[in-house]
Amino acid sequence: MKKDKQTAHNEELIELAYSTTYRSSIRTMIQEADTERCHVTLRGIMNDADVDWEV
C-alpha cells in the first residue's frame, strides 16, 4: 500500500464518501482505498457524529 500521494481513484472514493449517508458504503470504500492516508480520511468521514447516517 502506498503512503504518500493520493491517487485519482482515492480522490474519487473520498468525494463519494462525502455524498453518501450509508456507513456500509464507506466501509467498502475503505477496503478499495490504495493509501493509508485515504483509509484515515474515509474513517474520519465515517466517524463524523454530525452526519445523519441511514440504518
KOLTOR-406117 format. One record per atom (N, C-alpha, C): residue in three letters; atom name; x, y, z; residue number from 1. Coordinates in pm, whole numbers. Example, Ala and Ser with C-alpha at 12.3 -4.5 7.8 and 13.67 -1.06 7.14 Angstrom:
<pts>
    aa   at       px       py       pz     i
   ALA    N     1319     -569      780     1
   ALA   CA     1230     -450      780     1
   ALA    C     1320     -330      780     1
   SER    N     1285     -225      708     2
   SER   CA     1367     -106      714     2
   SER    C     1290        3      787     2
</pts>
This chain:
<pts>
    aa   at       px       py       pz     i
   MET    N       83     -117        0     1
   MET   CA        0        0        0     1
   MET    C       88      124        0     1
   LYS    N       54      219      -85     2
   LYS   CA      128      345      -93     2
   LYS    C       94      432       28     2
   LYS    N      187      519       67     3
   LYS   CA      161      605      183     3
   LYS    C      151      753      148     3
   ASP    N      212      797       39     4
   ASP   CA      227      940       17     4
   ASP    C      110     1004      -57     4
   LYS    N      116     1001     -188     5
   LYS   CA       28     1079     -274     5
   LYS    C     -108     1011     -294     5
   GLN    N     -214     1091     -294     6
   GLN   CA     -346     1038     -323     6
   GLN    C     -355     1007     -472     6
   THR    N     -416      896     -505     7
   THR   CA     -440      862     -644     7
   THR    C     -575      919     -686     7
   ALA    N     -598      923     -816     8
   ALA   CA     -727      971     -866     8
   ALA    C     -840      882     -813     8
   HIS    N     -812      753     -804     9
   HIS   CA     -911      658     -751     9
   HIS    C     -947      694     -607     9
   ASN    N     -847      722     -525    10
   ASN   CA     -872      758     -386    10
   ASN    C     -948      890     -375    10
   GLU    N     -913      986     -457    11
   GLU   CA     -985     1114     -454    11
   GLU    C    -1132     1094     -489    11
   GLU    N    -1158     1005     -584    12
   GLU   CA    -1296      974     -620    12
   GLU    C    -1369      906     -504    12
   LEU    N    -1301      814     -435    13
   LEU   CA    -1362      748     -319    13
   LEU    C    -1399      850     -211    13
   ILE    N    -1310      944     -187    14
   ILE   CA    -1336     1046      -84    14
   ILE    C    -1454     1134     -124    14
   GLU    N    -1462     1174     -251    15
   GLU   CA    -1576     1253     -298    15
   GLU    C    -1706     1176     -280    15
   LEU    N    -1705     1048     -315    16
   LEU   CA    -1824      965     -299    16
   LEU    C    -1862      951     -152    16
   ALA    N    -1763      936      -66    17
   ALA   CA    -1789      921       77    17
   ALA    C    -1859     1043      133    17
   TYR    N    -1821     1161       87    18
   TYR   CA    -1886     1284      135    18
   TYR    C    -2031     1294       87    18
   SER    N    -2067     1220      -17    19
   SER   CA    -2202     1231      -72    19
   SER    C    -2295     1117      -29    19
   THR    N    -2245     1022       47    20
   THR   CA    -2330      911       89    20
   THR    C    -2374      927      234    20
   THR    N    -2484      862      267    21
   THR   CA    -2531      861      406    21
   THR    C    -2531      719      461    21
   TYR    N    -2460      630      394    22
   TYR   CA    -2453      490      436    22
   TYR    C    -2312      455      480    22
   ARG    N    -2297      418      605    23
   ARG   CA    -2166      377      655    23
   ARG    C    -2116      252      584    23
   SER    N    -2207      163      548    24
   SER   CA    -2165       39      480    24
   SER    C    -2095       71      348    24
   SER    N    -2140      175      280    25
   SER   CA    -2074      216      155    25
   SER    C    -1932      263      182    25
   ILE    N    -1915      338      289    26
   ILE   CA    -1782      388      322    26
   ILE    C    -1691      273      365    26
   ARG    N    -1745      174      435    27
   ARG   CA    -1663       57      472    27
   ARG    C    -1609      -11      347    27
   THR    N    -1692      -23      245    28
   THR   CA    -1648      -81      118    28
   THR    C    -1540        6       54    28
   MET    N    -1558      136       59    29
   MET   CA    -1459      228        2    29
   MET    C    -1326      216       74    29
   ILE    N    -1329      196      205    30
   ILE   CA    -1206      180      282    30
   ILE    C    -1130       57      232    30
   GLN    N    -1202      -50      201    31
   GLN   CA    -1137     -171      150    31
   GLN    C    -1075     -148       13    31
   GLU    N    -1133      -58      -65    32
   GLU   CA    -1083      -30     -201    32
   GLU    C     -971       73     -204    32
   ALA    N     -951      144      -95    33
   ALA   CA     -853      254      -92    33
   ALA    C     -711      202     -115    33
   ASP    N     -630      284     -184    34
   ASP   CA     -493      247     -219    34
   ASP    C     -389      295     -118    34
   THR    N     -424      395      -37    35
   THR   CA     -324      453       53    35
   THR    C     -376      459      196    35
   GLU    N     -283      461      290    36
   GLU   CA     -319      474      431    36
   GLU    C     -386      609      456    36
   ARG    N     -339      710      388    37
   ARG   CA     -398      844      401    37
   ARG    C     -546      842      364    37
   CYS    N     -580      770      259    38
   CYS   CA     -719      759      217    38
   CYS    C     -799      681      321    38
   HIS    N     -742      574      375    39
   HIS   CA     -808      497      481    39
   HIS    C     -844      589      597    39
   VAL    N     -748      669      640    40
   VAL   CA     -767      759      755    40
   VAL    C     -877      862      723    40
   THR    N     -872      919      604    41
   THR   CA     -972     1018      564    41
   THR    C    -1111      957      562    41
   LEU    N    -1123      839      503    42
   LEU   CA    -1254      772      495    42
   LEU    C    -1305      734      634    42
   ARG    N    -1217      686      720    43
   ARG   CA    -1260      654      858    43
   ARG    C    -1308      779      930    43
   GLY    N    -1241      890      907    44
   GLY   CA    -1283     1016      968    44
   GLY    C    -1422     1057      922    44
   ILE    N    -1449     1040      793    45
   ILE   CA    -1582     1071      740    45
   ILE    C    -1685      977      803    45
   MET    N    -1653      850      811    46
   MET   CA    -1746      751      865    46
   MET    C    -1776      776     1012    46
   ASN    N    -1680      827     1086    47
   ASN   CA    -1698      850     1230    47
   ASN    C    -1750      989     1263    47
   ASP    N    -1786     1066     1162    48
   ASP   CA    -1837     1202     1183    48
   ASP    C    -1974     1196     1251    48
   ALA    N    -1982     1245     1372    49
   ALA   CA    -2106     1240     1451    49
   ALA    C    -2212     1336     1398    49
   ASP    N    -2173     1434     1317    50
   ASP   CA    -2269     1532     1266    50
   ASP    C    -2348     1482     1145    50
   VAL    N    -2313     1367     1091    51
   VAL   CA    -2382     1312      975    51
   VAL    C    -2502     1230     1023    51
   ASP    N    -2615     1248      957    52
   ASP   CA    -2735     1171      989    52
   ASP    C    -2731     1043      906    52
   TRP    N    -2669      939      960    53
   TRP   CA    -2647      815      887    53
   TRP    C    -2775      734      872    53
   GLU    N    -2793      673      756    54
   GLU   CA    -2904      581      731    54
   GLU    C    -2874      450      801    54
   VAL    N    -2978      379      838    55
   VAL   CA    -2958      250      905    55
   VAL    C    -2966      139      804    55
</pts>
